C-alpha cells in the first residue's frame, strides 16, 4: 500500500498543519502593531504568519483532489455514510469539549440548550469554523463530482468564477458596500476543492511551473507588505491579504501544491513513507486539538513573543504544541483501535480479573525475568577488558569531561560543581539508557519470541531492571564522592526510594510503547536518539533552572524529568527533603497512565511476533 500511495499529499498535509499551528502562535501579535515598542517583533510574526497562509487552503485542495475524482466507485449515499460518519462524531465531541473549555471556570453554567444552540450557530469556538466548512462542502461533493465528470473542460473557469465572486463579496464588505446578492465565503472554498482536483490531474510544463513559482513568491511578499499597509493605514477594515480566499493566498497555495506535486517524494524509503502516512493520518485530529493545547499551555505558563526572540520562541512553542497534540492523537487512535478490537473479537480487552491474572503470570515467570536482567548485565560489557568496571568508569569519565569544560573553559560559579553534575547525571543515564535499550527489547529477542511462550512484558521490564541495578551500583561512586567533597548525607536520603519509584514510573510507559512501536516502525529508534539528545539539554543536568532566562523557563517546567532531577539534588546535595507538593500529583497521574499503558500493551502485543 505504501509503494502505490501518493506521498506528496501526505507531506503537504504535514507541512500545512505545522503552518496552521505557527499561524495561531503568531496571530496575537499581528493586530497590535501600534502598541509594540520593538516593531521588529511584529515584522517577525508577520513574515512567519504570511509565509504559511497557504496552509488551510491546501487542506481543501487535497480534499478536492481525492473526493472529486469522477472515477470513484461510490454512490452519493455511500459517500455520505462514509465521510459524514467520520466527521460528524468528531464534530459533536470537539464541540462539547470546546464548550466545556469555554466555561471551565464556572462549570455550573452548563446548559444543554445553550450547547445545542451554540453548536447550531457555530459560536462555541472560533476554531471550529473549519469543521462547519468541511461538512458543508461534503454535502455538495456529489454535485461537484458530477460537474467535474461532465464539464471537465470548464473546471478552471468554475474555479476562477468562485474566487472572483468570493473576493468581490469580501472586498465590498470591507468597503461597506452592500451587494444585491450575498455571496458566501464558502464559494471560495468550493474553488479550492475544484482547483486541487484540477492541479492534481494537470501536468504543467516547465515554463508554466516557473511562472507560477515566481507569482507564488511575489504573492507571499505581497501578503507580508500588504498586511502591514492595511494594519498601518486601514486598521478598521481588517486584512484582505490574510484572508484564506484572497488572490495572493490563492496563488501561493497553488504554487506550493504544484511544487510539492513536482517533487513527488517517491524517493523516500518504505519506513519513512510509513511514518509520513502515520503523521498525515493524525492531521485532522491535531487540527481540532492544537488550539485547546495552545490555550491550556498559555494559561499554565504565558509566553510573550514581544519580550523574547521570536525566531526561536515561535518554533519551540509550535513544536511543543504539535508534539502534545500528536500524543493526544495517539491516545485517541489507540482507544479507537481497542474499541474496534472489542467489537470484532468480544472479550479481547482484558478485564480486571485478567489483568490480575497477567500480573500473576509475570510473577510466575519471575525467574525468567531475573535471568534476563542478569543476562543484560553480563552481556552489556561482554568482551571488553575492563568489563563491569565500565558501569563506574562511564559516569566518572563524563563527570571529568563536564567538570573540565564548565570549570576551566566555561567557568561556573556553582558550589561543588562536580557533585552538582554527578548527582543529576547518574539518574539521567538511567532514564536515557533504559528508554533507548528498552525500545529494542522486543526486536532484539525476536528469535526467542518465536520459539517459546512467556509474558511479553518480561522483555522491556528486564531492560528497565538491568538499568535500575546499574544506577543503584553507581551510588557506590556517588556516596563516597559526596563525603570526600564535604557534603554530608542527611535523613532526607530516606526519600530516595520514593523519587526513584516516580522516575521509574516515568520510564515504564515510554519503554513499553516504544518497544511495541519499533517492530512496526524501525525509524523510531533514530527518532528516540534525537529526542533523548534534545531532552538532555532541556533537563537541568548541567545547570540549575535558575540559569535559564525567564522567557524560556516554561520549557523546563513542562519537562517531567525537571522535578526528578531537582529532587535528587535536594536529597543528596542540599540535604533537604524534595518538593513532594510537585512529586505526589505527578505520582497519581503516573499511576493512572501506567495502568492504561499496561492494558494497551496487553492488547497490542498479541500481533507483535508477526512483525519482528
MARTIFI-42643 format. One record per residue (C-alpha): x, y, z. Coordinates in steps of 0.05 Angstrom, whole numbers, padded with zeros to 5 digits, always signed. Example, Ala and Ser with C-alpha at 12.3 -4.5 7.8 and 13.67 -1.06 7.14 Angstrom:
+00246-00090+00156+00273-00021+00143
//
This chain:
+00000+00000+00000+00057+00048+00017+00091+00039-00050+00029+00056-00091+00007+00113-00045+00019+00184-00068+00067+00215-00018+00064+00289-00036-00006+00298-00007+00019+00268+00059+00078+00316+00060+00033+00374+00042-00015+00357+00099+00042+00353+00149+00072+00420+00126+00002+00451+00127-00013+00431+00199+00055+00458+00221+00036+00523+00185-00033+00526+00218-00003+00520+00288+00050+00571+00271-00005+00619+00247-00042+00612+00312+00021+00622+00354+00039+00687+00318-00033+00713+00309-00038+00750+00376+00018+00797+00356-00008+00815+00287-00064+00862+00309-00023+00903+00358+00027+00938+00313+00013+01005+00346+00027+00981+00417+00092+00942+00404+00153+00981+00423+00200+00939+00381+00170+00936+00311+00219+00881+00291+00180+00833+00335+00117+00848+00296+00153+00840+00230+00180+00772+00251+00109+00749+00268+00081+00780+00204+00133+00745+00160+00122+00677+00192+00047+00684+00191+00045+00707+00119+00092+00652+00096+00041+00599+00118-00025+00630+00098-00029+00575+00045-00037+00521+00098-00113+00520+00106-00128+00527+00031-00082+00467+00018-00125+00424+00063-00185+00439+00019-00144+00428-00045-00121+00359-00021-00193+00340-00003-00217+00362-00072-00160+00324-00105-00185+00258-00076-00260+00269-00067-00277+00299-00135-00247+00242-00175-00307+00222-00220-00280+00151-00226-00291+00136-00152-00339+00077-00149-00387+00101-00096-00457+00130-00096-00478+00194-00060-00509+00152-00005-00444+00113+00005-00404+00177+00005-00447+00210+00058-00446+00149+00103-00371+00141+00096-00349+00214+00102-00401+00245+00148-00397+00184+00194-00325+00204+00206-00333+00279+00211-00399+00287+00250-00378+00247+00312-00313+00285+00316-00351+00350+00306-00400+00335+00363-00345+00311+00411-00299+00370+00399-00357+00419+00402-00373+00391+00471-00300+00394+00492-00293+00467+00469-00359+00485+00503-00334+00456+00569-00267+00491+00558-00303+00557+00549-00340+00550+00616-00283+00515+00653-00281+00568+00708-00356+00564+00721-00379+00493+00705-00446+00505+00738-00464+00546+00676-00471+00483+00634-00537+00483+00597-00557+00432+00545-00598+00484+00507-00540+00533+00506-00494+00479+00479-00541+00457+00424-00555+00530+00404-00481+00546+00403-00466+00485+00361-00521+00504+00311-00498+00577+00308-00424+00560+00305-00409+00604+00365-00378+00553+00412-00307+00567+00390-00276+00605+00331-00232+00546+00312-00290+00501+00294-00306+00541+00231-00263+00493+00192-00307+00434+00210-00371+00471+00192-00340+00488+00124-00317+00416+00112-00387+00389+00128-00419+00439+00081-00370+00420+00026-00381+00346+00037-00455+00357+00027-00445+00384-00043-00387+00338-00063-00433+00290-00103-00458+00350-00144-00386+00376-00154-00365+00306-00176-00420+00306-00229-00397+00374-00252-00325+00350-00257-00346+00288-00296-00390+00322-00348-00357+00391-00352-00283+00374-00344-00262+00428-00393-00296+00481-00351-00264+00466-00284-00212+00523-00287-00267+00573-00308-00310+00550-00250-00251+00560-00203-00240+00630-00229-00314+00646-00221-00314+00621-00149-00253+00662-00129-00275+00725-00165-00344+00721-00133-00317+00708-00062-00264+00763-00068-00315+00812-00095-00360+00797-00036-00303+00804+00014-00276+00869-00014-00346+00900-00018-00359+00881+00054-00294+00913+00076-00313+00977+00040-00382+00977+00070-00418+00966+00004-00479+00921+00001-00485+00876-00059-00553+00860-00088-00540+00786-00076-00500+00760-00017-00442+00714-00038-00419+00669+00020-00345+00657+00031-00355+00583+00022-00355+00598-00052-00280+00608-00047-00270+00541-00013-00310+00508-00068-00259+00540-00114-00203+00508-00074-00237+00440-00079-00241+00446-00155-00171+00476-00161-00140+00418-00121-00171+00367-00167-00152+00406-00230-00079+00415-00210-00074+00341-00189-00093+00317-00259-00059+00372-00299+00015+00369-00319+00043+00439-00327+00104+00447-00370+00169+00475-00341+00156+00545-00366+00087+00550-00335+00112+00519-00270+00168+00571-00264+00119+00626-00279+00072+00600-00225+00130+00594-00175+00150+00666-00190+00079+00690-00179+00077+00649-00114+00139+00682-00086+00114+00751-00107+00046+00737-00075+00079+00718-00010+00115+00784-00009+00050+00820-00026+00017+00786+00035+00074+00809+00080+00075+00881+00056+00001+00886+00042-00017+00865+00112+00029+00918+00141-00002+00970+00096-00073+00951+00116-00059+00949+00191-00019+01013+00188-00067+01056+00149-00134+01020+00149-00137+00980+00214-00213+00983+00218-00221+00946+00152-00185+00883+00174-00134+00850+00128-00154+00827+00059-00085+00797+00048-00091+00749+00107-00158+00722+00084-00153+00650+00060-00193+00664-00003-00154+00726-00024-00118+00724-00091-00047+00728-00062-00062+00669-00016-00094+00631-00073-00033+00639-00118+00015+00620-00062-00025+00557-00046-00029+00537-00120+00047+00547-00128+00062+00505-00066+00015+00450-00088+00047+00445-00157+00117+00447-00128+00104+00390-00079+00070+00351-00134+00130+00360-00179+00178+00335-00125+00133+00274-00114+00175+00248-00055+00176+00179-00087+00249+00174-00069+00236+00164+00006+00245+00096+00038+00188+00050+00056+00198+00062+00131+00196+00138+00121+00134+00133+00078+00100+00094+00132+00119+00147+00183+00093+00202+00136+00027+00164+00129+00021+00158+00205+00033+00232+00216-00012+00251+00157-00068+00209+00186-00064+00249+00251-00070+00318+00218-00146+00326+00226-00141+00307+00300-00083+00354+00310-00122+00410+00276-00180+00400+00324-00139+00394+00387-00080+00441+00379-00117+00506+00397-00141+00473+00461-00069+00452+00477-00043+00521+00459-00094+00557+00505-00081+00507+00561-00005+00517+00558-00013+00592+00554-00060+00592+00614-00010+00549+00653+00052+00588+00633+00040+00650+00590+00091+00666+00536+00104+00733+00503+00133+00739+00434+00146+00813+00444+00195+00802+00502+00233+00743+00473+00269+00721+00409+00210+00708+00362+00251+00666+00314+00267+00617+00370+00205+00624+00413+00154+00613+00357+00185+00549+00331+00197+00520+00400+00125+00533+00421+00099+00507+00354+00139+00443+00362+00114+00433+00433+00041+00443+00414+00048+00396+00355+00082+00343+00398+00028+00344+00452-00028+00345+00400+00004+00285+00365+00008+00248+00431-00066+00262+00442-00080+00233+00374-00041+00170+00391-00081+00162+00454-00146+00174+00415-00125+00127+00360-00103+00074+00409-00170+00079+00444-00208+00070+00378-00163+00012+00360-00182-00023+00424-00255-00008+00414-00252-00038+00344-00218-00098+00375-00274-00106+00425-00327-00103+00371-00292-00154+00326-00265-00200+00380-00311-00200+00441-00273-00202+00506-00207-00181+00473-00197-00123+00521-00174-00155+00586-00220-00150+00646-00196-00133+00716-00191-00207+00733-00150-00220+00670-00103-00162+00686-00092-00191+00756-00080-00258+00722-00028-00226+00676+00007-00195+00736+00007-00263+00769+00035-00294+00705+00092-00244+00705+00105-00262+00777+00105-00336+00759+00158-00320+00707+00200-00281+00757+00257-00329+00750+00259-00315+00675+00256-00240+00690+00315-00247+00738+00355-00287+00687+00340-00235+00633+00364-00179+00678+00428-00217+00695+00438-00232+00621+00432-00158+00604+00482-00141+00659+00532-00195+00636+00528-00181+00562+00530-00105+00567+00606-00104+00570+00620-00174+00545+00687-00178+00510+00714-00113+00539+00779-00114+00581+00751-00075+00640+00683-00108+00636+00635-00089+00692+00681-00033+00715+00653+00008+00657+00590+00016+00698+00631+00062+00744+00680+00089+00693+00628+00116+00644+00596+00166+00693+00665+00184+00721+00693+00200+00652+00631+00241+00634+00638+00276+00701+00711+00292+00687+00695+00320+00618+00637+00364+00641+00676+00387+00702+00735+00407+00659+00692+00443+00608+00649+00481+00658+00703+00493+00709+00762+00511+00665+00736+00533+00597+00666+00556+00611+00675+00572+00685+00616+00561+00731+00604+00594+00799+00560+00536+00824+00588+00509+00890+00612+00436+00888+00600+00436+00814+00628+00365+00800+00578+00337+00851+00524+00382+00824+00532+00347+00756+00544+00277+00783+00480+00276+00825+00439+00292+00763+00480+00255+00711+00471+00186+00743+00394+00186+00743+00394+00217+00674+00437+00159+00648+00387+00111+00679+00330+00147+00645+00361+00152+00575+00393+00084+00573+00331+00048+00597+00289+00081+00543+00339+00072+00486+00355-00001+00503+00283-00017+00523+00257+00005+00455+00298-00051+00424+00279-00104+00476+00227-00139+00433+00266-00132+00367+00330-00159+00398+00294-00221+00425+00254-00237+00361+00280-00308+00357+00263-00322+00430+00192-00296+00419+00181-00344+00361+00206-00405+00399+00175-00403+00468+00116-00370+00502+00126-00323+00560+00094-00257+00580+00120-00205+00531+00124-00154+00586+00185-00192+00612+00229-00163+00557+00221-00088+00569+00217-00099+00644+00283-00136+00643+00317-00077+00608+00288-00028+00658+00310-00074+00715+00382-00081+00690+00389-00006+00681+00358+00005+00750+00411-00041+00781+00465-00005+00742+00441+00061+00771+00439+00033+00842+00510+00007+00834+00535+00076+00814+00514+00100+00883+00578+00065+00904+00613+00123+00869+00565+00178+00889+00563+00169+00965+00639+00168+00975+00647+00226+00926+00597+00268+00965+00634+00251+01030+00702+00269+01000+00673+00335+00976+00650+00352+01047+00576+00342+01032+00540+00307+01089+00484+00257+01078+00422+00275+01119+00358+00238+01136+00329+00266+01071+00364+00208+01036+00307+00164+01061+00263+00196+01007+00308+00167+00953+00265+00104+00941+00203+00148+00930+00239+00192+00879+00268+00131+00845+00200+00098+00842+00169+00160+00810+00225+00164+00759+00216+00090+00742+00141+00104+00732+00160+00156+00680+00206+00107+00644+00157+00048+00644+00104+00075+00595+00156+00103+00547+00193+00037+00544+00130-00005+00537+00102+00037+00479+00168+00045+00443+00184-00029+00447+00117-00044+00415+00125+00011+00363+00195-00006+00339+00176-00072+00304+00126-00033+00262+00168+00030+00251+00244+00019+00253+00255+00094+00245+00230+00101+00317+00299+00082+00343+00332+00141+00309+00275+00187+00329+00285+00167+00402+00360+00180+00397+00347+00251+00373+00293+00262+00425+00339+00239+00481+00393+00287+00458+00342+00344+00457+00314+00325+00525+00383+00323+00556+00392+00397+00542+00321+00412+00563+00333+00379+00631+00373+00416+00685+00430+00366+00687+00488+00413+00672+00458+00475+00704+00402+00496+00751+00336+00521+00723+00352+00590+00753+00405+00598+00699+00352+00595+00644+00324+00662+00621+00254+00673+00647+00222+00673+00578+00248+00602+00565+00240+00573+00634+00170+00548+00618+00201+00496+00571+00236+00464+00631+00172+00469+00673+00137+00423+00623+00193+00370+00627+00173+00315+00677+00247+00300+00690+00259+00370+00717+00226+00358+00786+00260+00289+00788+00330+00318+00778+00315+00374+00828+00291+00322+00878+00356+00283+00872+00396+00346+00883+00354+00364+00943+00363+00298+00979+00436+00285+00961+00468+00353+00951+00429+00401+00995+00408+00353+01049+00334+00373+01046+00270+00335+01031+00245+00340+00959+00185+00382+00940+00131+00329+00948+00079+00381+00930+00103+00373+00858+00121+00299+00861+00058+00269+00892+00009+00297+00840+00056+00272+00787+00055+00203+00820-00021+00200+00819-00022+00217+00744+00033+00166+00731-00005+00110+00766-00065+00121+00721-00021+00128+00659+00019+00065+00675-00046+00026+00685-00072+00048+00618-00006+00032+00583-00005-00037+00615-00075-00051+00586-00055-00023+00518+00008-00066+00518-00031-00129+00536-00079-00116+00477-00028-00095+00424+00028-00144+00439-00011-00204+00412+00008-00190+00339+00078-00164+00351+00111-00232+00337+00088-00228+00265+00124-00162+00256+00192-00178+00287
//
